[in-house]
Amino acid sequence: MPNYRPPAAPEGTPAKASLPAGTALYRVHSARRAAGSFNPVPSHCLYGGGRFDATSCDPYGYLYAGLTPAAAVSETVLHSLPFDPAGGARLVPRAAVTGRRLSALRLTESVDVVALVTGPDLAAVHQDGWLVQAEARDYPYTRDWAHWIRGHTDPWAQGFLWSSKREPGERALILFADRCPAGLLAATGEAPVDFATPEGRGVLDEILLPYRARLAP
């Protein structure tokens, strides 16, 4: 359960991290959408949705990504996937990757994001690891905290950066369309990895292997 409601205002100064122009971002996304497209649809305040999605309480376009392919895959297809008590590989359901692909993007200019990586980073927004480690049942509350943090970092915070829950050694991020300039995200020239193809499934299994996971037959 969430530990408490956000205070009226932060006592400290939220930590800022800058991602320079040229930074590579990786996304697992629907093959029907362009890799650099922001999701314009707010999630329900209480049901469904992701950790820091927009809601009707704070509508904004949003885009999740990882700083490495492993972070992007871990944050999506390994979400809430338990280990096999018998020691076998975790099996990623085919439905989890149907119609999806892994794409690479790059920043065309630098962006400033709220850092939620270290203990002091989280304490600066009156939080601890719960904010970035909570499971989906608590996402209505993490979304409420996201709106509060956005409100107190307006206009400079163009997104958040945190340690991936499934790959703590890598970083995940969200970008906010209402604070990012047009053309911020550009293609890198790398071909997308389409999980519908045998080649794409092979790449996915290579990424999953160190996590004791693979795509289900």
N, C-alpha and C positions, 0 to 999 in steps of 0.2 A: 504494500500500500504506500501511497505518497507520504512523505514525512510531515509536510505542512503546506499551507497555502503561501504564495509569494507575499512578501511584505509590500507596504505601500511604495517603497522606493529602495534601491540598493544603497547600502551604507558605504560600499567601496566603489572602485572603478572597474568595470568588466575588462578582462584582458583582451588585448587586440593582437591578432596575428596577421601578417601580410603575406599573401601568395603572389609571387612576382609574375609578370607577363612571361608566357612560355611554359608555365607550370602545366604538366600533363594531368588530365583527369580521365577516369575510366568509369563507364556506366554500363550496367545491365538494364536494358530497357526493351519496351515493346518494339518489334520490328516494324510496326505500322507507324511509328513516330520517328521523327528525326532525332539524332543523338543529342543535339543541343537544344531541344524543345523543353520548355518549362511546363510543368503540369498546372493548368489554369483552374482546376476544379477543387474547391475546398472539400476537405473531408468532413464527415459528420462530427459534431462536437464530442459525442459519446461513443459512437460505434465505428469500428473499422479504422482505416487510415494508418499513417506512419508516425514515427516518433515526434517529428517537428513539422508536420503538415500544417497548411493553412486550414482555417475553419471559418464559419460565418462570423465568428467573433473577431477575426483578423484575416481577411482574405488577401492572399498574395500568391503569385505564381511561384512554384518551387521546383528545385532540381536537386536530386541526391546524386552523389558520386563518391568515388574513392580515389586516393592518390596513387594506387597501384591496382593492377587487375585483381590481385588476391583480395584486396579490401572490398572492391566492388562485388566480386562473387560471394565473398563471405557474408557481406551485409544483406544479400538477397537470397541466394539459394541455400545457404546454410542456416537460415533463420529458424531458430527453435528446433533444429534437427538433433534428436537425441543420439547418444552413442549406443551401439549394440552391446548389451550386457555380456554376450558370448565372445566379444572381441573382434567381430567382423567389421567390415567397412560400413560406414553409414551410407544408406542409399538415398540419393536425392530423387524424389519423384519426378517422372517425366513431365508431369503437369506444371512443375515449378519452372521449367525452362521452355515450355511450348510457346512458340511465337516470340521468343526473346533473343537478343543478341548482346554481345559485349562490344562496345565502341570506345575509341580513344578520342579525346578532345584536348585542346590547349587553350589557355587563357591568352587573349590578345592584349590585355593590360592587367595591371596588378589589381587585386581586390583585398579589402580589409574585412576580416571575419572575427567573430567573438571566439576566442580560444576556450575550449572546455576540455582540456587535455590533462592538466595536472590538478592536484588537490587545491593549490592556491587559485588556479583558474576557476574551478568550480565554486570555491568559497567566495570568490568575488561576486558571484551571482546568487549567494546564499544557498548553495547546493553542494552535494557530494556525488559520489559515483552513481547513485540511483538515477540521476537525470539521464545519463548516457548508457546505463546498463539495464534499466528496467525492461521487463518483458512486455509484450503487447497488451496485456490486461491493464497496464498502467499508462498506456499511450494517451488517453484523454487528459491525464494530468501532466504528462510531459509536454503535450501540445499547449496547455494553458501556461506552463512555465516558459515555453518558447515565445508565446505572444508577449508575456511580461518582459522577457529579456529584449525582444525586439523593440518594445515600447520605450525602454530605457537606454537603447543604443541607437536611436533614430537621430540623424540619418546615416551615420557612418557605417554601421554593421551591414555588410552585404551578404552575410551568411554566418554559419557556425562551423567550427572544426572540432572534432573529437576523436578519441581512440575507438576504433571499430570494436564492437562488442565481441564479434566472432574472431577477430584478428587484432588483438590489442597492440601488436607491434606496428600496425599501420593506421592511417588516418582516413576517416570518413568526413564528408562535409555536405552541407546543404547551402544552396545559393537562393537568394530571393529576387524574383524578377523585378519587383518594384524598386529595387535599389541597385540593380545591375544595368549597365549601358547596353544598348543594342549592339550586337556583333561581338559580345564578350567572348563567346565560345566559338572556336573554329575547328575544322577537321585537321587532323595531323597528317593525313595521307595514308595512315594505316588502314587496311581493309577491316571492316567489322567482322567479328567472329559470330557467325550465324549458327545458333545451337540446333537448328533444324537440319543441318548438314552433317554427314559423317565426320568431316574435318573439324567442324565446330564442336561436335561432341567430344572428339579426341582432345582438342585444346582444353575444353572444360574439365575433362578427367585429369589432365596433367596438373591443372590448377588445384583440383580437389584432392589429389593424392596425398600431399603432406598433412591434410586435415583428416585423414582416415575416412575419406568419403569418395563416392563415385556415383555417376548417374545410374539409376536403376535400369535393368535390362528392358 
